[in-house]
């Protein structure tokens, strides 16, 4: 995914802040953005960095036991669960550190999760308009001509226990969230008519003893009646007729 997170805000129209967008000709280059359909054609002119969520810590394009030999997989090596893998977040952007062609690739360890496959769903499921099934990632990335058809993105993570339970199994907890977005264009709406001032709509000396002090005898216009404030409890009690004592 791509997002212009650093620096924030990065809204200059003359010079964008560093890092810039990912440079496919720079270094390092994460898999599979190397000579595949996933590779960007060029470095985009925006300042949006490339954010990669991955279990492939040795960047060989395959998630397997060799990824547990990387120092950043230290958390996964401390557990007894062989299915634990280290989910990491990597950020790539050209001119990182002020060096042209340097894509950075800073990495943060996020959590231990189960490797997708063998009953665990993929991390990201993308649904297009009119399709009941998610996009098949074996067909490559979603074509640019169909990006506007994306109506829902589903994120799936399976977190497993680090120790076996009384049945001898590692308990698993699936976590799922869905992001749905509908793009709309702003429409112009007529401005509401302001309420008229009470001094201009209510003539002087129109009060009466039979009416509360906060209200006129008869509203002069519909808008004036709509905008009249409600009486306070003290004002309402004053407007009630007094009962005469009885013998």
N, C-alpha and C positions, 0 to 999 in steps of 0.2 A: 504494500500500500504506500501511497505518497501523501505527505502532509508538510506544510511549511511551518514547522514548530520552532526553529531556531534561525535567526533571532526572532523574537516576538515583541511587537508586531513588525512584520517585514513588508511594509507597504510603500516603500520609496519608489517613485517613478523614474528616478535617474540611476540609482545604483542599489542592487539588492545586497543584503547582508550575507555573510558567510556562515555556514556552507551553502553552496548553490545546489542545483538539481544534480542528480546522479549522472556521471559521465561514463558512457559505455566503453570509452577508450581509455579511461583512467584505471587506477588500481587502488585498492583491491576490487575484485569483481565477484560477487556471490553467485553460486549456482542457483538456478539454471540460467542466469542472465549472461551466458557466455556462448555465443554462436548458436542460439536456439530461437524459436519463435517468441520466447519471452524477452529477448534482448531489445531494449529501446533502440529506435533507429538513430537517435541523436540525443545530445543533452538538451533538455527542454529549457526554455528561457525563463521559466519561473524559478523561485527559490525553494520549491518543495523537495524535501529530502526523501530518500527511499527508505522505508521502514520494513524490515524483514523479521518475521516471527518464525523461528526455525528450531529444529532438533538436530540438524546437520551441522555439528560443531566443528568438524574438520573440513567442511566445504568440499566434499568429494561427490556431492549429488545423491548420496545414499544415506539413509538413516539405519545404522546397524550398531553392533557392539563396539566398533572402532571409535564411535563418537564418545563412548564412555572413557576412552583413554586420554581425552583432552582435559587439561587442567580445569576448564570451566565446568566440567561435569563432576566436580568433587562432591556436590550435594547428592547426586544420584549414586555415587559409589559408597556413601555412608549408610544406605538403606539395605534391607534384606530382600527387597522386592526386585527381581531381575527385570521387570517391565518398566521400571522407573527411568525416565529420560529427562534431561534438563532442557526446559523451554527457555530460549534466550531471545532477547530483542536486540537487533542490530540496526544501526542508522548509518546510511551512506549518503554522502553529498560531496560534490566537487569542491576543490579549494579548501578542504578542511585544514585548519591551522594556517591558512594563508598560502598554501602550497598548491599551485595549479596541477591538476591531474590526480590529486590525492583525494580519494573517495572516503577516507576515514575508516568507517566500519567499526565504530565503537559498539561494544557488546555489554549487555546487562543480563544477569541471571534472574529469571522471573519466578519459575515454579517447577516442581516435579510433576510430570504427567505421564500417562500411558501412551506409548507409541501408536499412532493411528494405524488401523488395520487389525485383523484378528478380532473383530467385534467392536473395535473402537472407531468412531466415525472420523472423517477428515476434520481438520481444524476449521476450515471455511467451506461453507456450502452456499452457492450463489444460485438464485432462482430468477429466471427470465419471465417476462410477461407471456402468459399463455402456456407455459410449461409447468406440469405438475411435478416433474422430477428435477433435481438440481443439475447444474452444469457438470458434465463429465470432464474432470481435469485431465484424463488421458487424451483428450482431443486438443490439448494445449490451452492457451489463455482464451478468455472470452474475446471474440473479434471486436475490433474498434467500432465496426458498424452496428454492433448490438449492445454496446455499453449502456445506451439510453434505455434499453429494455429491462435492465436490472431493477427488480421491484423488492427483493428481499435478500438479505445476507444473514446466514445462520452461523454462529460460532459455537463450536463443540469442544469440550475438554473433558477427559476422564481422569480424575485424580484417584490414585490407589493408596491403600494403607502401606506403611513401611514395614509392618509386621503382620504375621498370619493371625487369624482369629481362631476361635475354638474349633472351627471346622477344618482348619489347616489351609484356608484360602486367604488371599489378600482382598479385603473389602474394597469395592470400587464405588466412587460417587461421580455420576455424570453431571456436568454443568453445561447448560445451554442458554444462549441468549440470542435474540433475533433483532436485527436492525432493519426497519422499513422506512423508506423515505420517498416522499412525493414532492416533486419540484413544481412549484406554481409561480406564476408571474404576478407581481403586484398590480392591483387594479385601483383606479382612481374612484373615490367615493365622494359624493357631495357632502360638504361640511354641514353639520347640524345647525339649525337656527338657534341662536342664543336666546335664553329666556329674557323677556323684557324686564326692565327695571320697574320695581313696584311704584316708585315715585312718579313714573311717566304714565302708568296705566291705571292707577287708582286715584281718583280725585280726592281733594281734601274734604273733610267734614262729612264723610260717608259712614261714620261709626254709629252704632246704636246700642242701647242697653241690652237689647234682646240678642245681640250677636257678640261672639267673643272679640276681645280686643285685637287678636291677631288676624281677624278676617274682615273683609269688607262685606257690605250687605249683599251684593251680587257681583260676581266676577264680570269684569268689563270685556274680557276676551277669553277664549279657550286656553290660550297659551299662559295667560296670567293665572288661571285656576290651576293649571298643571304644575306651575312652578312655585305655588304657594307652599310655605313650609308647614310642617305639622306643629300643633300646639304642644307646649311643654305641659307636664302634669299640673303645675301650679296655675298656668293660664287656663287649662281646661276646668279646674275646680272653681275658678272665679266666674266662669261663664254659666255654671249651673244655677238654676233658680233656687232661691232659699225657701225653705218650708216655714210656713207660719206656725207658731206654737198653738196647740189646742188645749182647751181647758178640760 
